[in-house]
């Protein structure tokens, strides 16, 4: 991008894609009340399928202790416990309001004890070394100020042989799909998100952050650089989303 070519706009806005923790936390605090509804609507319900694919790849037995990082409103954590796939899930997020929404869900379901929630930073995890059998991150890694630092922290808290599953949006490469996707991301999603959430900046930042995020091949290299092995990048729904899986060496 140059002064003559400032790049795309999102719903008429050119958002700041900086990832200062206070800024990101404040943005998610502001949209927490409508976050679940918008996830389902803007993804056409596909978010439920994507999360289930990630959980399946962990090959959980029901005896594991799992960390759900960037847990948001706890949908992944609740899926694992509801299906009897984890003994205990620790949910960590740096948005206090998102955690409040998640806490209300857990109390309503009687699951607050088995899914404790902690406000924390992905780059300084409040968890002991080699304490987790598995880690999940659903649509949160691109919002971390330094993803490489967070991945090293994930590798630290995983037990030897422990597994990681990350879901993150990407930009499809097939030309027709890519063109339709970018049109939707730059024109429809920001305006619909702004209409429902009443927060224009958040739903301009979110699609812009996807376009600026690390390409899949480079992200796999980051996983490997963090000391993880068996790293894969699995495209879902025409490459709109990638499922990244990896393990801590045994």
HELIX and SHEET records of a PDB file:
HELIX    1   1 UNK A   21  UNK A   31  1                                  11    
HELIX    2   2 UNK A   32  UNK A   34  5                                   3    
HELIX    3   3 UNK A   35  UNK A   42  1                                   8    
HELIX    4   4 UNK A   46  UNK A   57  1                                  12    
HELIX    5   5 UNK A   75  UNK A   82  1                                   8    
HELIX    6   6 UNK A   96  UNK A  109  1                                  14    
HELIX    7   7 UNK A  141  UNK A  143  5                                   3    
HELIX    8   8 UNK A  147  UNK A  157  1                                  11    
HELIX    9   9 UNK A  175  UNK A  183  1                                   9    
HELIX   10  10 UNK A  184  UNK A  188  3                                   5    
HELIX   11  11 UNK A  189  UNK A  197  1                                   9    
HELIX   12  12 UNK A  202  UNK A  211  1                                  10    
HELIX   13  13 UNK A  216  UNK A  225  1                                  10    
SHEET    1   A 7 UNK A 117  UNK A 119  0                                        
SHEET    2   A 7 UNK A  88  UNK A  93  1                                        
SHEET    3   A 7 UNK A  65  UNK A  69  1                                        
SHEET    4   A 7 UNK A 132  UNK A 138  1                                        
SHEET    5   A 7 UNK A 158  UNK A 169  1                                        
SHEET    6   A 7 UNK A 241  UNK A 248 -1                                        
SHEET    7   A 7 UNK A 228  UNK A 236 -1                                        
END                                                                             
